[in-house]
């Protein structure tokens, strides 16, 4: 009888732990979704609309020297 009890204790411990986690997940309040206009906004890259050096020289002959 004692052997059966000792063998069942780890299974009962795991069952209690699993039920506790399941209960927390089921009855916990859902987290609020992040607002679309929070502190973290997209940052603009300055000068992104200006053509790069490769685009400026495209079509023109540039002397390397």
PDB file of N, CA, C and O in Angstrom:
ATOM      1  N   UNK A   1       0.828  -1.199   0.000  1.00  0.00           N
ATOM      2  CA  UNK A   1       0.000   0.000   0.000  1.00  0.00           C
ATOM      3  C   UNK A   1       0.874   1.265   0.000  1.00  0.00           C
ATOM      4  O   UNK A   1       0.583   2.232  -0.703  1.00  0.00           O
ATOM      5  N   UNK A   2       1.922   1.238   0.782  1.00  0.00           N
ATOM      6  CA  UNK A   2       2.814   2.404   0.846  1.00  0.00           C
ATOM      7  C   UNK A   2       3.534   2.579  -0.495  1.00  0.00           C
ATOM      8  O   UNK A   2       3.760   3.704  -0.939  1.00  0.00           O
ATOM      9  N   UNK A   3       3.889   1.475  -1.128  1.00  0.00           N
ATOM     10  CA  UNK A   3       4.582   1.545  -2.429  1.00  0.00           C
ATOM     11  C   UNK A   3       3.681   2.208  -3.469  1.00  0.00           C
ATOM     12  O   UNK A   3       4.157   3.031  -4.251  1.00  0.00           O
ATOM     13  N   UNK A   4       2.414   1.876  -3.493  1.00  0.00           N
ATOM     14  CA  UNK A   4       1.466   2.467  -4.442  1.00  0.00           C
ATOM     15  C   UNK A   4       1.328   3.966  -4.167  1.00  0.00           C
ATOM     16  O   UNK A   4       1.295   4.762  -5.105  1.00  0.00           O
ATOM     17  N   UNK A   5       1.246   4.356  -2.898  1.00  0.00           N
ATOM     18  CA  UNK A   5       1.122   5.769  -2.542  1.00  0.00           C
ATOM     19  C   UNK A   5       2.363   6.546  -2.972  1.00  0.00           C
ATOM     20  O   UNK A   5       2.245   7.653  -3.499  1.00  0.00           O
ATOM     21  N   UNK A   6       3.532   5.990  -2.758  1.00  0.00           N
ATOM     22  CA  UNK A   6       4.780   6.670  -3.132  1.00  0.00           C
ATOM     23  C   UNK A   6       4.877   6.792  -4.656  1.00  0.00           C
ATOM     24  O   UNK A   6       5.377   7.798  -5.159  1.00  0.00           O
ATOM     25  N   UNK A   7       4.415   5.797  -5.386  1.00  0.00           N
ATOM     26  CA  UNK A   7       4.462   5.856  -6.837  1.00  0.00           C
ATOM     27  C   UNK A   7       3.434   6.838  -7.404  1.00  0.00           C
ATOM     28  O   UNK A   7       3.669   7.419  -8.463  1.00  0.00           O
ATOM     29  N   UNK A   8       2.325   7.030  -6.736  1.00  0.00           N
ATOM     30  CA  UNK A   8       1.291   7.939  -7.231  1.00  0.00           C
ATOM     31  C   UNK A   8       1.547   9.403  -6.873  1.00  0.00           C
ATOM     32  O   UNK A   8       0.996  10.296  -7.516  1.00  0.00           O
ATOM     33  N   UNK A   9       2.363   9.657  -5.869  1.00  0.00           N
ATOM     34  CA  UNK A   9       2.601  11.041  -5.433  1.00  0.00           C
ATOM     35  C   UNK A   9       3.169  11.934  -6.538  1.00  0.00           C
ATOM     36  O   UNK A   9       2.670  13.047  -6.703  1.00  0.00           O
ATOM     37  N   UNK A  10       4.183  11.516  -7.305  1.00  0.00           N
ATOM     38  CA  UNK A  10       4.672  12.399  -8.376  1.00  0.00           C
ATOM     39  C   UNK A  10       3.605  12.688  -9.434  1.00  0.00           C
ATOM     40  O   UNK A  10       3.533  13.804  -9.948  1.00  0.00           O
ATOM     41  N   UNK A  11       2.778  11.693  -9.762  1.00  0.00           N
ATOM     42  CA  UNK A  11       1.712  11.928 -10.742  1.00  0.00           C
ATOM     43  C   UNK A  11       0.686  12.914 -10.204  1.00  0.00           C
ATOM     44  O   UNK A  11       0.211  13.777 -10.943  1.00  0.00           O
ATOM     45  N   UNK A  12       0.340  12.799  -8.930  1.00  0.00           N
ATOM     46  CA  UNK A  12      -0.617  13.732  -8.340  1.00  0.00           C
ATOM     47  C   UNK A  12      -0.031  15.144  -8.271  1.00  0.00           C
ATOM     48  O   UNK A  12      -0.747  16.129  -8.447  1.00  0.00           O
ATOM     49  N   UNK A  13       1.268  15.234  -8.013  1.00  0.00           N
ATOM     50  CA  UNK A  13       1.929  16.547  -7.989  1.00  0.00           C
ATOM     51  C   UNK A  13       1.890  17.206  -9.361  1.00  0.00           C
ATOM     52  O   UNK A  13       1.603  18.397  -9.482  1.00  0.00           O
ATOM     53  N   UNK A  14       2.180  16.424 -10.387  1.00  0.00           N
ATOM     54  CA  UNK A  14       2.128  16.963 -11.751  1.00  0.00           C
ATOM     55  C   UNK A  14       0.703  17.347 -12.146  1.00  0.00           C
ATOM     56  O   UNK A  14       0.487  18.351 -12.824  1.00  0.00           O
ATOM     57  N   UNK A  15      -0.259  16.543 -11.718  1.00  0.00           N
ATOM     58  CA  UNK A  15      -1.659  16.844 -12.011  1.00  0.00           C
ATOM     59  C   UNK A  15      -2.084  18.144 -11.334  1.00  0.00           C
ATOM     60  O   UNK A  15      -2.754  18.970 -11.954  1.00  0.00           O
ATOM     61  N   UNK A  16      -1.706  18.334 -10.082  1.00  0.00           N
ATOM     62  CA  UNK A  16      -2.043  19.573  -9.376  1.00  0.00           C
ATOM     63  C   UNK A  16      -1.374  20.784 -10.019  1.00  0.00           C
ATOM     64  O   UNK A  16      -1.992  21.839 -10.157  1.00  0.00           O
ATOM     65  N   UNK A  17      -0.115  20.629 -10.409  1.00  0.00           N
ATOM     66  CA  UNK A  17       0.596  21.731 -11.066  1.00  0.00           C
ATOM     67  C   UNK A  17      -0.071  22.085 -12.397  1.00  0.00           C
ATOM     68  O   UNK A  17      -0.276  23.259 -12.703  1.00  0.00           O
ATOM     69  N   UNK A  18      -0.402  21.071 -13.174  1.00  0.00           N
ATOM     70  CA  UNK A  18      -1.049  21.311 -14.469  1.00  0.00           C
ATOM     71  C   UNK A  18      -2.412  21.959 -14.322  1.00  0.00           C
ATOM     72  O   UNK A  18      -2.758  22.858 -15.088  1.00  0.00           O
ATOM     73  N   UNK A  19      -3.186  21.516 -13.348  1.00  0.00           N
ATOM     74  CA  UNK A  19      -4.506  22.110 -13.122  1.00  0.00           C
ATOM     75  C   UNK A  19      -4.384  23.557 -12.646  1.00  0.00           C
ATOM     76  O   UNK A  19      -5.201  24.404 -13.007  1.00  0.00           O
ATOM     77  N   UNK A  20      -3.367  23.835 -11.837  1.00  0.00           N
ATOM     78  CA  UNK A  20      -3.153  25.206 -11.376  1.00  0.00           C
ATOM     79  C   UNK A  20      -2.833  26.121 -12.553  1.00  0.00           C
ATOM     80  O   UNK A  20      -3.376  27.221 -12.650  1.00  0.00           O
ATOM     81  N   UNK A  21      -1.952  25.672 -13.449  1.00  0.00           N
ATOM     82  CA  UNK A  21      -1.599  26.478 -14.629  1.00  0.00           C
ATOM     83  C   UNK A  21      -2.804  26.682 -15.536  1.00  0.00           C
ATOM     84  O   UNK A  21      -3.007  27.774 -16.067  1.00  0.00           O
ATOM     85  N   UNK A  22      -3.612  25.626 -15.716  1.00  0.00           N
ATOM     86  CA  UNK A  22      -4.800  25.715 -16.552  1.00  0.00           C
ATOM     87  C   UNK A  22      -5.811  26.686 -15.952  1.00  0.00           C
ATOM     88  O   UNK A  22      -6.429  27.473 -16.668  1.00  0.00           O
ATOM     89  N   UNK A  23      -5.971  26.623 -14.643  1.00  0.00           N
ATOM     90  CA  UNK A  23      -6.907  27.519 -13.970  1.00  0.00           C
ATOM     91  C   UNK A  23      -6.461  28.976 -14.101  1.00  0.00           C
ATOM     92  O   UNK A  23      -7.286  29.859 -14.338  1.00  0.00           O
ATOM     93  N   UNK A  24      -5.170  29.227 -13.950  1.00  0.00           N
ATOM     94  CA  UNK A  24      -4.658  30.593 -14.105  1.00  0.00           C
ATOM     95  C   UNK A  24      -4.910  31.103 -15.520  1.00  0.00           C
ATOM     96  O   UNK A  24      -5.281  32.261 -15.712  1.00  0.00           O
ATOM     97  N   UNK A  25      -4.709  30.241 -16.500  1.00  0.00           N
ATOM     98  CA  UNK A  25      -4.884  30.642 -17.891  1.00  0.00           C
ATOM     99  C   UNK A  25      -6.358  30.908 -18.217  1.00  0.00           C
ATOM    100  O   UNK A  25      -6.670  31.827 -18.975  1.00  0.00           O
ATOM    101  N   UNK A  26      -7.254  30.111 -17.649  1.00  0.00           N
ATOM    102  CA  UNK A  26      -8.679  30.255 -17.949  1.00  0.00           C
ATOM    103  C   UNK A  26      -9.302  31.466 -17.269  1.00  0.00           C
ATOM    104  O   UNK A  26     -10.097  32.182 -17.878  1.00  0.00           O
ATOM    105  N   UNK A  27      -8.944  31.698 -16.015  1.00  0.00           N
ATOM    106  CA  UNK A  27      -9.620  32.729 -15.230  1.00  0.00           C
ATOM    107  C   UNK A  27      -8.839  34.031 -15.111  1.00  0.00           C
ATOM    108  O   UNK A  27      -9.300  34.962 -14.450  1.00  0.00           O
ATOM    109  N   UNK A  28      -7.677  34.116 -15.731  1.00  0.00           N
ATOM    110  CA  UNK A  28      -6.891  35.348 -15.686  1.00  0.00           C
ATOM    111  C   UNK A  28      -7.491  36.359 -16.652  1.00  0.00           C
ATOM    112  O   UNK A  28      -8.020  35.992 -17.701  1.00  0.00           O
ATOM    113  N   UNK A  29      -7.406  37.629 -16.289  1.00  0.00           N
ATOM    114  CA  UNK A  29      -7.904  38.687 -17.172  1.00  0.00           C
ATOM    115  C   UNK A  29      -7.016  38.764 -18.408  1.00  0.00           C
ATOM    116  O   UNK A  29      -5.795  38.657 -18.297  1.00  0.00           O
ATOM    117  N   UNK A  30      -7.609  38.947 -19.578  1.00  0.00           N
ATOM    118  CA  UNK A  30      -6.775  39.096 -20.786  1.00  0.00           C
ATOM    119  C   UNK A  30      -6.017  40.421 -20.733  1.00  0.00           C
ATOM    120  O   UNK A  30      -6.519  41.423 -20.224  1.00  0.00           O
ATOM    121  N   UNK A  31      -4.812  40.400 -21.264  1.00  0.00           N
ATOM    122  CA  UNK A  31      -4.013  41.622 -21.289  1.00  0.00           C
ATOM    123  C   UNK A  31      -4.594  42.588 -22.306  1.00  0.00           C
ATOM    124  O   UNK A  31      -5.084  42.182 -23.361  1.00  0.00           O
ATOM    125  N   UNK A  32      -4.533  43.865 -21.976  1.00  0.00           N
ATOM    126  CA  UNK A  32      -5.030  44.886 -22.897  1.00  0.00           C
ATOM    127  C   UNK A  32      -4.156  44.930 -24.141  1.00  0.00           C
ATOM    128  O   UNK A  32      -2.934  44.799 -24.073  1.00  0.00           O
ATOM    129  N   UNK A  33      -4.805  45.114 -25.260  1.00  0.00           N
ATOM    130  CA  UNK A  33      -4.066  45.257 -26.512  1.00  0.00           C
ATOM    131  C   UNK A  33      -3.346  46.601 -26.509  1.00  0.00           C
ATOM    132  O   UNK A  33      -3.818  47.570 -25.914  1.00  0.00           O
ATOM    133  N   UNK A  34      -2.217  46.645 -27.170  1.00  0.00           N
ATOM    134  CA  UNK A  34      -1.470  47.904 -27.219  1.00  0.00           C
ATOM    135  C   UNK A  34      -2.219  48.901 -28.081  1.00  0.00           C
ATOM    136  O   UNK A  34      -2.716  48.545 -29.150  1.00  0.00           O
ATOM    137  N   UNK A  35      -2.305  50.137 -27.635  1.00  0.00           N
ATOM    138  CA  UNK A  35      -2.966  51.144 -28.476  1.00  0.00           C
ATOM    139  C   UNK A  35      -2.150  51.425 -29.732  1.00  0.00           C
ATOM    140  O   UNK A  35      -0.923  51.320 -29.728  1.00  0.00           O
ATOM    141  N   UNK A  36      -2.839  51.781 -30.794  1.00  0.00           N
ATOM    142  CA  UNK A  36      -2.162  52.031 -32.063  1.00  0.00           C
ATOM    143  C   UNK A  36      -1.338  53.314 -32.023  1.00  0.00           C
ATOM    144  O   UNK A  36      -0.392  53.472 -32.794  1.00  0.00           O
ATOM    145  N   UNK A  37      -1.694  54.216 -31.135  1.00  0.00           N
ATOM    146  CA  UNK A  37      -0.971  55.494 -31.064  1.00  0.00           C
ATOM    147  C   UNK A  37      -0.308  55.640 -29.696  1.00  0.00           C
ATOM    148  O   UNK A  37      -0.586  56.580 -28.952  1.00  0.00           O
ATOM    149  N   UNK A  38       0.560  54.703 -29.385  1.00  0.00           N
ATOM    150  CA  UNK A  38       1.253  54.708 -28.103  1.00  0.00           C
ATOM    151  C   UNK A  38       2.531  55.526 -28.164  1.00  0.00           C
ATOM    152  O   UNK A  38       2.702  56.371 -29.043  1.00  0.00           O
ATOM    153  N   UNK A  39       3.415  55.268 -27.232  1.00  0.00           N
ATOM    154  CA  UNK A  39       4.679  55.999 -27.165  1.00  0.00           C
ATOM    155  C   UNK A  39       5.599  55.652 -28.326  1.00  0.00           C
ATOM    156  O   UNK A  39       6.343  56.504 -28.811  1.00  0.00           O
ATOM    157  N   UNK A  40       5.548  54.419 -28.764  1.00  0.00           N
ATOM    158  CA  UNK A  40       6.474  53.964 -29.801  1.00  0.00           C
ATOM    159  C   UNK A  40       5.849  54.186 -31.167  1.00  0.00           C
ATOM    160  O   UNK A  40       4.955  53.450 -31.585  1.00  0.00           O
ATOM    161  N   UNK A  41       6.320  55.186 -31.840  1.00  0.00           N
ATOM    162  CA  UNK A  41       5.846  55.459 -33.191  1.00  0.00           C
ATOM    163  C   UNK A  41       6.945  55.139 -34.183  1.00  0.00           C
ATOM    164  O   UNK A  41       8.113  55.011 -33.818  1.00  0.00           O
ATOM    165  N   UNK A  42       6.564  55.013 -35.421  1.00  0.00           N
ATOM    166  CA  UNK A  42       7.562  54.787 -36.453  1.00  0.00           C
ATOM    167  C   UNK A  42       8.413  56.032 -36.604  1.00  0.00           C
ATOM    168  O   UNK A  42       7.911  57.155 -36.592  1.00  0.00           O
ATOM    169  N   UNK A  43       9.682  55.815 -36.744  1.00  0.00           N
ATOM    170  CA  UNK A  43      10.592  56.950 -36.911  1.00  0.00           C
ATOM    171  C   UNK A  43      10.894  57.119 -38.391  1.00  0.00           C
ATOM    172  O   UNK A  43      11.163  56.148 -39.097  1.00  0.00           O
ATOM    173  N   UNK A  44      10.847  58.343 -38.843  1.00  0.00           N
ATOM    174  CA  UNK A  44      11.162  58.625 -40.243  1.00  0.00           C
ATOM    175  C   UNK A  44      12.669  58.763 -40.401  1.00  0.00           C
ATOM    176  O   UNK A  44      13.349  59.279 -39.514  1.00  0.00           O
ATOM    177  N   UNK A  45      13.176  58.310 -41.508  1.00  0.00           N
ATOM    178  CA  UNK A  45      14.593  58.443 -41.806  1.00  0.00           C
ATOM    179  C   UNK A  45      14.765  59.741 -42.564  1.00  0.00           C
ATOM    180  O   UNK A  45      14.196  59.923 -43.640  1.00  0.00           O
ATOM    181  N   UNK A  46      15.549  60.642 -42.004  1.00  0.00           N
ATOM    182  CA  UNK A  46      15.748  61.937 -42.640  1.00  0.00           C
ATOM    183  C   UNK A  46      16.525  61.763 -43.940  1.00  0.00           C
ATOM    184  O   UNK A  46      17.527  61.050 -43.988  1.00  0.00           O
ATOM    185  N   UNK A  47      16.063  62.406 -44.964  1.00  0.00           N
ATOM    186  CA  UNK A  47      16.730  62.359 -46.254  1.00  0.00           C
ATOM    187  C   UNK A  47      16.399  61.122 -47.067  1.00  0.00           C
ATOM    188  O   UNK A  47      17.072  60.837 -48.057  1.00  0.00           O
ATOM    189  N   UNK A  48      15.383  60.389 -46.671  1.00  0.00           N
ATOM    190  CA  UNK A  48      15.044  59.173 -47.407  1.00  0.00           C
ATOM    191  C   UNK A  48      14.452  59.503 -48.776  1.00  0.00           C
ATOM    192  O   UNK A  48      14.529  58.688 -49.695  1.00  0.00           O
ATOM    193  N   UNK A  49      13.866  60.684 -48.917  1.00  0.00           N
ATOM    194  CA  UNK A  49      13.257  61.028 -50.199  1.00  0.00           C
ATOM    195  C   UNK A  49      14.287  61.575 -51.189  1.00  0.00           C
ATOM    196  O   UNK A  49      14.014  61.678 -52.385  1.00  0.00           O
ATOM    197  N   UNK A  50      15.462  61.923 -50.686  1.00  0.00           N
ATOM    198  CA  UNK A  50      16.503  62.418 -51.582  1.00  0.00           C
ATOM    199  C   UNK A  50      17.132  61.244 -52.315  1.00  0.00           C
ATOM    200  O   UNK A  50      17.329  60.186 -51.717  1.00  0.00           O
ATOM    201  N   UNK A  51      17.451  61.402 -53.588  1.00  0.00           N
ATOM    202  CA  UNK A  51      18.091  60.298 -54.319  1.00  0.00           C
ATOM    203  C   UNK A  51      19.492  60.039 -53.778  1.00  0.00           C
ATOM    204  O   UNK A  51      20.178  60.964 -53.342  1.00  0.00           O
ATOM    205  N   UNK A  52      19.907  58.795 -53.809  1.00  0.00           N
ATOM    206  CA  UNK A  52      21.240  58.448 -53.324  1.00  0.00           C
ATOM    207  C   UNK A  52      22.283  58.862 -54.362  1.00  0.00           C
ATOM    208  O   UNK A  52      21.937  59.297 -55.460  1.00  0.00           O
ATOM    209  N   UNK A  53      23.547  58.725 -54.009  1.00  0.00           N
ATOM    210  CA  UNK A  53      24.633  59.120 -54.919  1.00  0.00           C
ATOM    211  C   UNK A  53      24.607  58.285 -56.189  1.00  0.00           C
ATOM    212  O   UNK A  53      24.891  58.803 -57.269  1.00  0.00           O
ATOM    213  N   UNK A  54      24.275  57.014 -56.085  1.00  0.00           N
ATOM    214  CA  UNK A  54      24.203  56.156 -57.274  1.00  0.00           C
ATOM    215  C   UNK A  54      23.085  56.602 -58.199  1.00  0.00           C
ATOM    216  O   UNK A  54      23.242  56.582 -59.420  1.00  0.00           O
ATOM    217  N   UNK A  55      21.965  57.000 -57.631  1.00  0.00           N
ATOM    218  CA  UNK A  55      20.840  57.424 -58.453  1.00  0.00           C
ATOM    219  C   UNK A  55      21.118  58.783 -59.094  1.00  0.00           C
ATOM    220  O   UNK A  55      20.668  59.046 -60.210  1.00  0.00           O
ATOM    221  N   UNK A  56      21.855  59.645 -58.395  1.00  0.00           N
ATOM    222  CA  UNK A  56      22.158  60.975 -58.950  1.00  0.00           C
ATOM    223  C   UNK A  56      23.108  60.874 -60.130  1.00  0.00           C
ATOM    224  O   UNK A  56      23.011  61.649 -61.082  1.00  0.00           O
ATOM    225  N   UNK A  57      24.034  59.912 -60.068  1.00  0.00           N
ATOM    226  CA  UNK A  57      25.026  59.816 -61.145  1.00  0.00           C
ATOM    227  C   UNK A  57      24.576  58.878 -62.254  1.00  0.00           C
ATOM    228  O   UNK A  57      25.277  58.737 -63.255  1.00  0.00           O
ATOM    229  N   UNK A  58      23.446  58.244 -62.105  1.00  0.00           N
ATOM    230  CA  UNK A  58      22.956  57.330 -63.145  1.00  0.00           C
ATOM    231  C   UNK A  58      22.673  58.144 -64.408  1.00  0.00           C
ATOM    232  O   UNK A  58      22.002  59.175 -64.358  1.00  0.00           O
ATOM    233  N   UNK A  59      23.183  57.675 -65.518  1.00  0.00           N
ATOM    234  CA  UNK A  59      22.938  58.357 -66.792  1.00  0.00           C
ATOM    235  C   UNK A  59      24.012  59.398 -67.095  1.00  0.00           C
ATOM    236  O   UNK A  59      24.080  59.893 -68.220  1.00  0.00           O
ATOM    237  N   UNK A  60      24.834  59.734 -66.139  1.00  0.00           N
ATOM    238  CA  UNK A  60      25.908  60.710 -66.370  1.00  0.00           C
ATOM    239  C   UNK A  60      27.250  59.989 -66.352  1.00  0.00           C
ATOM    240  O   UNK A  60      27.435  59.016 -65.622  1.00  0.00           O
ATOM    241  N   UNK A  61      28.164  60.472 -67.149  1.00  0.00           N
ATOM    242  CA  UNK A  61      29.521  59.924 -67.142  1.00  0.00           C
ATOM    243  C   UNK A  61      30.298  60.634 -66.042  1.00  0.00           C
ATOM    244  O   UNK A  61      30.440  61.857 -66.051  1.00  0.00           O
ATOM    245  N   UNK A  62      30.795  59.852 -65.101  1.00  0.00           N
ATOM    246  CA  UNK A  62      31.550  60.439 -63.983  1.00  0.00           C
ATOM    247  C   UNK A  62      32.988  59.957 -64.095  1.00  0.00           C
ATOM    248  O   UNK A  62      33.258  58.762 -64.221  1.00  0.00           O
ATOM    249  N   UNK A  63      33.895  60.911 -64.046  1.00  0.00           N
ATOM    250  CA  UNK A  63      35.309  60.596 -64.130  1.00  0.00           C
ATOM    251  C   UNK A  63      35.795  60.215 -62.731  1.00  0.00           C
ATOM    252  O   UNK A  63      35.608  60.976 -61.781  1.00  0.00           O
ATOM    253  N   UNK A  64      36.412  59.055 -62.602  1.00  0.00           N
ATOM    254  CA  UNK A  64      36.851  58.555 -61.308  1.00  0.00           C
ATOM    255  C   UNK A  64      38.068  59.317 -60.796  1.00  0.00           C
ATOM    256  O   UNK A  64      38.318  59.305 -59.590  1.00  0.00           O
ATOM    257  N   UNK A  65      38.810  59.957 -61.632  1.00  0.00           N
ATOM    258  CA  UNK A  65      40.037  60.621 -61.188  1.00  0.00           C
ATOM    259  C   UNK A  65      39.766  61.961 -60.691  1.00  0.00           C
ATOM    260  O   UNK A  65      40.687  62.664 -60.276  1.00  0.00           O
TER     261      UNK A  65
END
